[in-house]
Every structure is written in C-alpha cells, then in structure tokens.
Amino acid sequence: MVTKKNGTILVVDDEEIMREILEALLSREGYTVRLATSGEEGLALARSLPFDAAIVDIMMPGLDGIATLDELKRIDEDLAVIIITAFASVESAISAMKAGAFDYITKPFKNDEVLVVVRNALERRRLVHENRNLRQNIQERYHKFGNVIGKSPRMRQVFDLIIQAAPSRSPILLHGESGVGKELVARAIHSNSSRSECPFVTVSIGNQPAELLESTLFGHVAGAFAGADGPKKGLFDLADRGTIFIDEIANVPIDTQAKLLSVIQDRAFMRLGGVETIRVDARIIAATTHDLRQLMTEGRFREDLFYRLHVVSIDMPPLRDRRDDIPLLARHFLLKHGDENRKGVLELTSEALDVLAEYDWPGNVRELENVVERAAVLTAGPRIGVDLLPDQVRRPSAFYPPSFVMPPEGISFKEVITGFEKRLIESTLETAGGVQKRAAELLHIKPTTLSEMIKRYDIRPRRRRHPSGGGEGGGADDAS
C-alpha cells in the first residue's frame, strides 16, 4: 500500500497522454495529483486549491507555459514550477528559468528524472517555508524578550545576524555608537540560545584599576591585595553556563586582556592572587564604541583577543541611519512611559513625528527615549505636539558665521583660522558625544584628517556625561 506523501502537484498539459503518464507516475509515488488541460484551467485550480509544485508544458494553445508560469507565481510566489518542453533548446530553458521556473524537463523524459526534480522542488519549498517561519518566530521572540525594535533594512540585517549567531557558543563582538542598543541585542542573543535558562551577567568596563577589574571578573583569594580579607567569586563564576556581556571591552587593560583570552580559549581562569584553575563555560558577548583595529595598531588592544572576539561581528546602526524606525520606536516609548506616568493612551501629532524623523539623534535610541519620556511627563492631554519637544530637537544647531568688524590695526589671519578650527572641532566632538568617526562625518572630512587635527591642536577629550547625570560608565542601552 502506498503511503500518501505531503505533496500536492498540479499538472498542466494539453496532451491527454502526457497528463495520464504524469498522473500515473506521481500517484504511484504517493503524491496527490490534479490535472488541467490548459493554462486557464490550471490557474483556476491554483486559485481555489493549495499546491506544492506544478508541472507545466511550455507549448500549449491559448495561454502558453511561460504565461501560465508567470500567473502561477503571482498566485503563490513560493510555488515550485517545473517546465516541460519538447525542445531541448537552451533558449526555452533560459526563458523559463528567468520567468521563475524551479527547473525544466525535456521530452522525451525518463521517469526517474521527473521524480528527482519533483522531490528537489518540494524540498526547496519546505525549506523556504521553514526558514520564513523561523525568522518570524525569532523576531517575535526578540520583541517579546529583548525590546529590540526595528523594521528598517539595516535592522533586518542585524536580525539576520542574531538569528544565525544565537544557537552557537562562539564569542560575539557588537560595535556601535553609545545608545544604539547593544546590550538589548546581547540579551536577545542570550534569550534565544540554549543558555536562556542560565544567567545573563553584565559588566560595564569603566576606568577601574587592573587589580580591581580582575577581582570583579575573576574573583580573588584572601590576601590578594590590601583589603581582601576573604575569598570572593567573580562575575565569570556567576555567568557559568550562561552569557557574560562585557560593555566597552576597549577599556580593559592590556594585562587583563590576556586573562580574557585564556577564558575564551581554555574556558578556565585563576582568581586574583590564586593558583587554582577554575573551569567555566560562559559565552562572551563584548561591545565597544571604539575602533579596535586602530587600538591594535596603537598597541592598546591585543590582536589575538580581537580575532577571538571577532568570530561573529554585528555592527549596530546609529538611529540617523535607520530613520524608518523612529516612529515605531517613538510609539513604543510613548506607550511605555504613558503607562508608567498614568497618562493613559498618548499619541504624537504628525508634526511632532516629522520633527523627530528629521533630527540627527547624536545620542541615538537612548536620547529618543529620554525625549519621549519628557514629553509624556509634561503633557496635559492625550496628544503630544512639537511644543513639548526639547529645543535642540525642534531647532537643531546650525552654523552661522559670526559678524565681524576688522580692527584698525588688522589681525593675524592664520591665528583666527587656527582658533576657529580648534573651537569648531571641540564643538563638533561635543555634539557627536566624543565619537570621532561621527564628528568627522558632521565635518565632512576623513576620520584620519580629524585625528591629525586633534593631535595638532592638542584637543583633549572631555569626559562624556551619562543621561542620568553619572559618568561615562553609564547604564545599559534601553532599546534599539
């Protein structure tokens, strides 16, 4: 007894003998077969019934095979269509494949040849459906678990990388400006991995002394340093069988980088001041706003650690490069902070949304949330207009040359230009949150040129303030 296979096939051919041969062959293999004597009849069946594959003769009166193929793909773009041609010509085969055919068979054909092509066609359709369902399910889970929000092409690329990276245990390096949502992406990767039931541990690398940082990461034994009265476990202990997220890995001192490399390579470490080897299974996800390759050339970041971390690299786009996501993010934050402040259902006017979409967002998604939260707190009604947006968002700073009166004694042109350039660079760096690459983009010059000018004018980086008022270490990104 033949077991029915999960496959329904439409056969469209004006020759009765061909329809009968194909029906007998495919039915014997357990497929469900429907027959049509013309392209028009085949399309009518396709509109009323679901099919997994179609076998269409290329030479038919009325609607020919290519036209039928085109209409079948409009009905179901994933339908695997196999063209049969009586002419083993390259031209007809190429025309069919360009029109979207999965494959073609020439008359007279061998039964085994038909069955192989049909099996391949059904397997491809199954894989397409499974892949689409997987992507949809995982993206829904990201929204649920990680608040990773976006539908722009740049964010779809990020989603694709997350989907591929989540099941592995390889280290991951996240790169992007401050406030783009790197920690949320790290949490999404963890939540959709086999480690999701185990801890997700975050460590933010500030400018801690190497000794204190090593104690934080790996723990210490009693007497390891002044004040170490007893033994203490580190964050890697807490992250065992889970994930550890190291934010701003560029700030890790060079000696501590060697210990991190050892953990990645050997899954082992020693506590500060200790001699016992501790085994650990923690996946490392690191993030940075810096150019690690540049730091490598300066001798401030180990090359071997970089390539260990760079197994999977995800570049997080700044908000100005994914403006299509701004309305989606704004509404998400409006819902969140409207509920938190008991303001009920709030909405942004179209004018307010336009202003948000035009602003450059140097603070990225974190800045957008702060702006929306402020508006939700200040609004007295359900609609939020442009008047509730901060001045810097409503009226982005533009450059206007100051008025100038030449003194009678004249002035050194070179000194004026030098002073102006220095102040302009300092102001631009402040606007860009200290990110030199972004400052170079705003000035429309190469990053290397900006770096040379910073050195020439001896411009010292200012300590960037965190939105909460704290220092550079800051808190976690809140949405992406």
N, C-alpha and C positions, 0 to 999 in steps of 0.2 A: 504494500500500500504506500502510495506516495504521500509524504508529509508536505502540506502546503507551506511555501516559503513566504516570508513577509515582503512580498513584492507584487505590485500590480502593474502590468505592462500594456500600453496602448500600441496596437499595430495598425498603421495607416498605409494601405496599398490598394490600387485599383485592380490588381490582378488577383482573381479568386484563388488560383493555385498557390500564389505566394502567401496569401493570408492563411490558407489551410496548412501549409508546411510550417510556417512560423507558430501558428496556434498549437499544432501537434507537438512540435519540438519544445516549446516553452512550457506547455501544460504538463508534459512528461517530467519536466524538471521541478514541477511543483509551483510554478508561478500562476497567478491569476491573469488571464488574457482577455482583453476587449478588442474587438475588430471594428475597423471603419473602412469604407470603400473609397473615401475621398478626403481631401483636406478639410472641407467644410464639415463633414460628418465627424471627423476626428476632433476638430475644435469644439464642436457641440458637446462631445463626450467629455473633453478635458474641462469644460466649464461646469459640468454637472457632477463629475466624479474625480477623486484624487488619484493620481498616477505617480509611480516612482520612476518610470522610464517610458520612453516612446520610441518605436521603430518606424521610420517614415521613409517611403520611397521618394526619391528625388524627382522622378519623371512621372507626373500624373496630370490628367486633363483638369482644366479649371485651376484651382489653387495648387501650385506645384510644391515640391518638397521644401524648398528654401523659404517660400512664403509661409507655409504651414509651420515650419520650424520657428520662424520669427514670431508668429502669433502664439505658439505654444509657450515660448519663453516670456511673453508678456503676461500670460495667464499664471505661469509658475516659473519664476526665474531660476529656480534650482532644479527644474526637471531635466533629467539626463536624456537628451535626444540623440538617437543613433540614426544616421542616414544610410539608406541602401541605394546604391547606384549600379546601373547595368554597364557603366563605362568606367573602366579603371583609369580614368584620366586625372591628372594632377589638378586640373582647373576646377572640376566639380568638387573634388575633395577639399581643396583650399577654400572655395566659396562656402561650403557647408561649415567648415571649422571656423571661418571668420564670422559667420552668422550665429555662432554659439553652439554648434553641434558638439557633443561629447566625443564622438568617434564616427567612423563610417565603415561600411562593409560593401564589397563589390560582388556583383552577381557574375558567375555562379559562386555561391559561398559554401563553405564547409560548416556543418552543424556545430562542431567544436569551436570554430571561430566565433560564431554568433553567441554561443553560451559564455565564452570568456569575456567578450565585450560587454554583454549584459551584466555579468557578475561585477565587472570593474565599474560599470556605470552605477549600479546600485550601491556599491561600497563607497564610491565618491559621494553620492547623495547622503548616505548615512553619516559620513564624516563631516560634511558641511553642516548638517543639522545638529550633530553633537557639539561641534565647535561653536556654533551660534548660541546654542542653549547654555554652554559652559560660560561663554563670555557674558551673557545676560545675567546668569545666576551669580557669577562672581562680582560683577559690577553692582548688582543689587545688594550683595553682602557688604561690599565696600561702603555703600551709602549707609547701610544699617550699622556697621561696626566702627567705621572709621571717619564718617563725615567727610570723606573725600568726594568733593562735588565738582562736576565739570562735564561738559559735553562738547567742548571745542576740539578741533583736530589735534592740537598739542596735548590736551589731556587724554584723548583717546590713545595717543601713543604711549603716554605714561601708564594708562590702564593695561595696555597690551603687555608692557614690560612687567608690570606687577603680576599679571596672570601667569606669565611664564616663570617668574622668579619665585613666587610664593611656595611651591612644593619642594624646592631644593633646600639644601642646608648651606649653600655657598654664601660667603660674605657679600654684602651689597653696599655700594657707595652711592649716596644721594648727594647731588650737587645742586645748589640754587641759592638765590639771594635770601636774606633774612625775611621771614614772614610768609614764605611761599607754601608752607605746609609739609615740611619734610618729615616731621615726627608723625603726622597723621598717616602719611604714606607708609612709614615704617610699621605703624600699628596695623594698617590694613594688610601688609605682607604677613605679619605675625598671625593675625586673626584668621587668615585663610591658609595657614600652613598646618602641618601635622603637630606643631608645637603650641597650637592655640590654647590648649587647656593648661599650659605651663606659664610661668611668669614672663611678663614683658617689663624689663628694667631699663630705666632711662638714666643716663649720666650726662650732665652738661659740663663740658670741659671749660673752665674759666682759666684764670692765670694762677692756678694753685702751684705751690712749690712741688717739685717732682716727688718728694717724700710723702707729702700729704695725698697727692693724687694716687700714687701706688697703693697707699693704705686704703683709699676709697675703693679702688678697683679690685685689689687682690687680698686685702686684709693685712694684718700684721701679727707678730708674736709679741709676747710680753718683753719689754725692754728694747724693742726695735728702735725706739727714739725716745726722747725726753717726753714724759707724759704717757707713754704706752705702758700702763700699769698691768694690763692683762691682754690676752689674745682677742682678736676681733676678725670676724669674717668680712669679706669684701663683696662688692656688687656682683662679681662673677659667680660667687657662691650662690647668691640669690637667683641668678639667671640660669642656673643649671637646668638643662633640658628645655629651656625656653629661649628667649631672644634678649640680647642686650643692645640698646640703641645708644651709640656714642655720638653726642651732638658736638659739632665743631672739633673734629678729630685733628685739625691742623694745629690746635693749641697744645696737643700732647707733647711733652718734652722728648727730645731725641732718645734719651736713655730708656724712658718708659715705652717708647715705640718698639724697642727690641723685645720687651716683655709681651706686648700685644701680638707681635709677630709669632712669638713662641706659642701663645694660646691658639692662634689660628692654625699653625702648622701641626702642633703636637697635642692640642686640646689639654694642655697642662700648664701649671704655673707654680711659683713658690711665693709664699707670703713674705711681706717685707720683713727682713731680719731672720727668716726661717730657712730651713734646709730641706724640708719635706716637700715632695712633689704632690700637688693636688690635681686630680683629674677632673675635667669639667667638659660638659657638652652644651655649649651656648653658641647660638648663631649670632654673629656680629653684623649689625647694620650701622654704618657710620655715615655721618653727614658733615658737610662743610660748605661755607660760603666762599672759601679761598680757592685759588688756582694751585692745586697740589703739585702739578708739574713744575710750576715756577718755583715753589718752595723746595722741590727736589734739586733744581739747578743751584739754588742758594745754599744747599746743604742743611736745610731745616726740616726736611721730611725724608724718611728712608725710602729708597727706591724699591726695595724688596717688599716693604709693607704696603706701598702704594699698589703694586701689582697683585698682591694678595687680596686687597680690598676691592680692586677694580675688576673682579671676576664678572660681576654684573653692575653696571653703572646706569643710574637713572638721573637725567637732567630735568629738574623741576622748572617749568617755565615761569617767568615773572608774570604778574597779573596783567601788565600792559601788553603782553604777547598773547593773551587769551581773553580779549575783551568780550567775546561772546558769552563768557561765563559770569560776567559781572552782574547782570540782572538775576541770574539763578542764585548766585552767592548772596546778593543783597536781600533777596526774599527769604532765603534760608535764615540769615542772621536776624531779619525783621521778625520772623516767626519766633525764633529762639528768645530774643530779648523783649519782644512784646509779651510773651508768656511770663518771663522772669519778672517783669515790672508791672504785671497785672493790667496791661493796657488793652487786652483783647486783640482782635484782628486788626492789624495795621497794614497799610499799603503805601507805596511810594508813587507820587504823581509821575506822569510820563516825562515832565520837565526835569524832575529830580533824577530819574533814571538816566536821562540823556547826559546830565552833568556828571554823574558817576561814571558813565561809559567813556567820557572824554578826558577824564583826569588820568594822570600817568601812574599814580599809586607807587611812589618810591618805597613805601612800607609794605606793599603787596597785600595779601589777603588779611593779614593781621590789622593793617591800617583800615581796610574796608570795614572790618567788623567793628572796630572802635568808632568809626564814623556812624555806622548804622545804630550801634548801641546808644550813642549820644543822642541821635535823633529820636529813638524810641523812648528815652528817658524824658526828653524835653517836650515832646508833642502833647498837645492838649486834646487832640482829636484823632480820628482813625486814619487821616490822610497826612502824609509827610511830604512837604514841598521843599523847594530849593532853599527857602529861608532858614530851614533847620539844618542845613549842611554847613560845615565849617568854612571860614573864609578861604583857606588855602585850597579847598576843593572847588568852591564856586569861582574863585578868581586865581587860577594858578599863576605863580610869579612869572612875569615876562621881563626880558631885559630891555631897558630903555637907557641909552647913553645919557649921563647927567649933563645938565647945561654947564657951560664952562666959559669963563672970561679970562683971556690971556693977560697976565700981569705985565706992567710996563717993562720990567727987567727981563721978561722972557722966562722960559722954563726948559729944563732938560727933557727932550722928547723921550730919550731912552729910559730915564728914571720913571717917567709917567707910565710908559708902556709896561715896564717891569713890575711896578707896583700894582697896576691894574690887572696884569696877568695873574699875579700871585693871589690877589683878593678874589678874582674870578674862579680860580681853581679851588681855593678854600671854600667858597660859597657853593660851588657845584658838588664838591665832595660831601659837604654837609647835607645838601639836598638828596644826594644818592646814598645817604646812610653810611658813608665811608667806603662804599663798594667802588673800587677804581674802574672796573670794567664798565659799570653803569655811568659813572661820571664821564668816561671817555665817549660813550655813546651820546650823552647830552651835549658834549662839546664838539661832536662830530670830528674827533681825532682818533688815531690809533692808541690802544692801551699802552703800547711801548713808548709812544711820544709823551703821553701823560705821565708815565712813570719817570721819564727823564726830566720833565719839567718839575715834578715834585721834588726830585733829588736836587735839581739846580737851585730851586728857591728854598730848599730846606724846610719843606712844609711837613709839620709833624701831625700824625693822625690824632684826631680828637677822640676821646672816649665816647662811644655811642651810647645813648640812653635808651633803656628799655621802655616800652609804652607804659608799664606800670610805675615807672619812676626809678627803677633799680638800675643796676649796672649792665654791662654788656652780656653777662652770662645769660640773663633773661629766662623766660619760661618757655614752655612748649608752644609750637605753632598751633593755632586753634582751628584752622580749616584750610582746605586747599581746593 
